[in-house]
Structure formats: structure tokens, C-alpha cells
Amino acid sequence: MENENMLFVNILYKARKLAPLMQSPLMYYKFSSGGKEMKKLFSMFVAVAFALSMVGFTFAADNAAKPAAPAAEKKEADKKAGAEKKETDTKAGAEKKETDKKAAAEKKEAQKKAKAEKKEAQKKAAAEKKEADKKAAAEKKEADKKAAPVAPTTPAAPAEKK
């Protein structure tokens, strides 16, 4: 069946009845002005890219040209800022240490409380289990007593005949 289809396509191709684009898609597509339009588009794209890059360089140069503070003033300002930062850091550090100690103490206390509660619950559960076991044993004994027939301890004496 495939060979028949290929034969049919081949016959159509030779008879030039296939669509022209199926025969050769690039054969019928040509620029009307010989490619000048594409050259114009490309040159326009290059011009726009160049203009944008120049704008970028202009902004970069403008930011770099701003006057910087003199070195002596800058050093003095840095020293002041460093001293203030150090002072606030020591205060903040001391406060943080205190709060950390308080938090650690509270955490330890909460853990101790939780352990104590857990032990108490375990003791209570063990006591309840013992009571339940004792009750079960007592009930079992009573049930055994009721279920077992009462056997005489001494055999009955034979009746005397008169």
C-alpha cells in the first residue's frame, strides 16, 4: 500500500499537479526589491542598539562623576559611626545575653515540669493497672468457686439396714 501511495505522489510530481510550495518552498519566495528592505531593517536595528548603549554609558559616566567626600571627613565620619555602633552593639549584646539566659532558664524549668508530669502520669497508670489486675484476679477466683461443684470432703457412709 505504501508503494502505491509513493507511486501516486511521484506521478503527481512529474505531472506538476502538486502544490508549488510542496515541490520547492523557496523557489517561489523572493524579495521584491532584491533584499534592500532587509538591509534597511537590519541597519535600523543596529542604529537603535547603538543609541541605547550610548545612553547606558552616559548614565554610568554621570554616576561616576559625582564628587566624593574628602578622605579626612570620610574617615572621621567612619570613626564616629564605628564608635556609636560599638556602643549600641555592647548594650544590645548584654540585653540579648540576659534574654537568652532567661529563655534558657524558662525552657529548662518547662522541661523539668514536663518530666515530673510524665512520671506522675506513669505512676498513676501503673497503680491503676495493679488495681485492675487485682480486681480481675478476685473476679476470676469468684467465678472459679461458683463454677466448681461443691464436692463433699468425706465420702458418705453407707446406710445401715434394719
C-alpha positions as CSV (number, residue, x, y, z in Angstrom):
1,M,0.0,0.0,0.0
2,E,2.9,2.4,0.8
3,N,4.4,1.8,-2.6
4,E,1.1,2.6,-4.3
5,N,0.9,5.9,-2.3
6,M,4.5,6.9,-3.2
7,L,3.9,6.0,-6.8
8,F,0.8,8.3,-6.8
9,V,2.8,11.1,-5.3
10,N,5.6,10.6,-7.8
11,I,3.1,10.7,-10.7
12,L,1.6,13.9,-9.4
13,Y,5.0,15.5,-9.0
14,K,6.1,14.6,-12.6
15,A,2.8,15.9,-13.9
16,R,3.4,19.2,-11.9
17,K,0.0,18.9,-10.3
18,L,1.3,19.1,-6.7
19,A,1.2,22.4,-5.0
20,P,4.1,24.6,-6.0
21,L,5.2,25.1,-2.4
22,M,5.5,21.3,-1.9
23,Q,7.8,21.0,-4.8
24,S,10.3,23.6,-3.6
25,P,9.2,26.1,-0.9
26,L,12.0,28.6,-1.5
27,M,11.7,28.6,-5.3
28,Y,8.7,31.0,-5.3
29,Y,9.7,33.3,-2.5
30,K,11.8,36.3,-3.5
31,F,12.1,39.8,-2.1
32,S,10.6,42.2,-4.5
33,S,13.4,44.8,-4.2
34,G,16.3,42.3,-4.1
35,G,16.8,42.3,-0.3
36,K,17.1,46.1,0.2
37,E,14.2,46.0,2.7
38,M,16.0,43.5,4.9
39,K,19.2,45.6,4.8
40,K,17.2,48.7,5.9
41,L,15.6,46.7,8.8
42,F,19.0,45.4,9.9
43,S,20.6,48.9,9.8
44,M,17.7,50.4,11.7
45,F,18.1,47.6,14.4
46,V,21.9,48.3,14.7
47,A,21.3,52.1,15.0
48,V,18.8,51.6,17.8
49,A,21.1,49.2,19.7
50,F,24.0,51.7,19.3
51,A,21.8,54.5,20.7
52,L,20.7,52.5,23.7
53,S,24.3,51.5,24.5
54,M,25.4,55.2,24.4
55,V,22.6,56.2,26.7
56,G,23.8,53.5,29.1
57,F,27.3,54.7,29.0
58,T,26.1,58.3,29.6
59,F,24.3,57.3,32.8
60,A,27.2,55.3,34.0
61,A,29.6,58.2,33.5
62,D,27.2,60.6,35.2
63,N,27.1,58.4,38.3
64,A,30.9,58.0,38.4
65,A,31.5,61.8,38.1
66,K,29.6,62.7,41.3
67,P,32.0,64.4,43.7
68,A,33.2,62.1,46.6
69,A,33.6,63.4,50.2
70,P,37.2,64.3,51.2
71,A,39.1,61.4,52.7
72,A,39.7,63.1,56.1
73,E,36.0,63.9,56.6
74,K,35.1,60.4,55.5
75,K,37.5,58.8,58.0
76,E,36.2,60.9,60.8
77,A,32.6,60.1,60.0
78,D,33.5,56.4,59.9
79,K,35.2,56.6,63.3
80,K,32.1,58.2,64.8
81,A,29.8,55.7,63.2
82,G,32.1,52.9,64.4
83,A,32.1,54.2,68.0
84,E,28.3,54.6,68.1
85,K,27.9,51.1,66.6
86,K,30.2,49.6,69.1
87,E,28.4,51.2,72.0
88,T,25.0,50.1,70.8
89,D,26.3,46.6,70.0
90,T,27.6,46.2,73.5
91,K,24.3,47.3,75.0
92,A,22.3,45.1,72.6
93,G,24.7,42.2,73.3
94,A,24.2,42.5,77.0
95,E,20.5,42.7,76.7
96,K,20.5,39.8,74.3
97,K,22.6,37.7,76.7
98,E,20.1,38.4,79.5
99,T,17.1,37.5,77.5
100,D,18.8,34.3,76.2
101,K,19.6,33.3,79.8
102,K,16.0,33.9,80.9
103,A,14.7,32.0,77.9
104,A,17.1,29.1,78.7
105,A,16.1,29.0,82.3
106,E,12.4,29.0,81.4
107,K,13.0,26.3,78.9
108,K,14.8,24.1,81.5
109,E,12.0,24.7,84.0
110,A,9.4,23.8,81.5
111,Q,11.3,20.6,80.7
112,K,11.6,19.7,84.4
113,K,7.8,20.3,84.8
114,A,7.0,18.1,81.8
115,K,9.3,15.3,83.1
116,A,7.6,15.5,86.5
117,E,4.1,15.4,85.0
118,K,5.2,12.5,82.8
119,K,6.5,10.5,85.8
120,E,3.3,11.3,87.8
121,A,1.2,10.0,84.9
122,Q,3.3,6.9,84.6
123,K,2.9,6.2,88.4
124,K,-0.8,6.7,88.2
125,A,-1.2,4.4,85.2
126,A,0.9,1.7,87.0
127,A,-1.3,2.0,90.1
128,E,-4.5,1.8,88.0
129,K,-3.1,-1.3,86.2
130,K,-2.3,-3.0,89.5
131,E,-5.8,-2.3,90.8
132,A,-7.3,-3.7,87.6
133,D,-5.1,-6.8,87.8
134,K,-6.2,-7.4,91.4
135,K,-9.9,-6.9,90.5
136,A,-9.5,-9.3,87.6
137,A,-7.8,-11.9,89.8
138,A,-10.5,-11.7,92.5
139,E,-13.3,-12.0,89.9
140,K,-11.6,-15.0,88.4
141,K,-11.4,-16.7,91.8
142,E,-15.1,-16.0,92.5
143,A,-16.0,-17.3,89.1
144,D,-14.0,-20.5,89.7
145,K,-15.7,-21.0,93.0
146,K,-19.2,-20.6,91.5
147,A,-18.4,-22.8,88.6
148,A,-16.8,-25.7,90.5
149,P,-19.4,-28.1,92.1
150,V,-19.1,-28.5,95.8
151,A,-17.6,-31.9,96.5
152,P,-18.0,-33.5,99.9
153,T,-14.9,-33.7,101.8
154,T,-15.7,-37.1,103.3
155,P,-17.5,-39.9,101.5
156,A,-21.0,-40.7,102.5
157,A,-21.4,-43.6,104.9
158,P,-23.5,-46.4,103.6
159,A,-26.9,-46.6,105.1
160,E,-27.4,-49.3,107.7
161,K,-30.1,-51.9,107.0
162,K,-32.5,-52.9,109.7
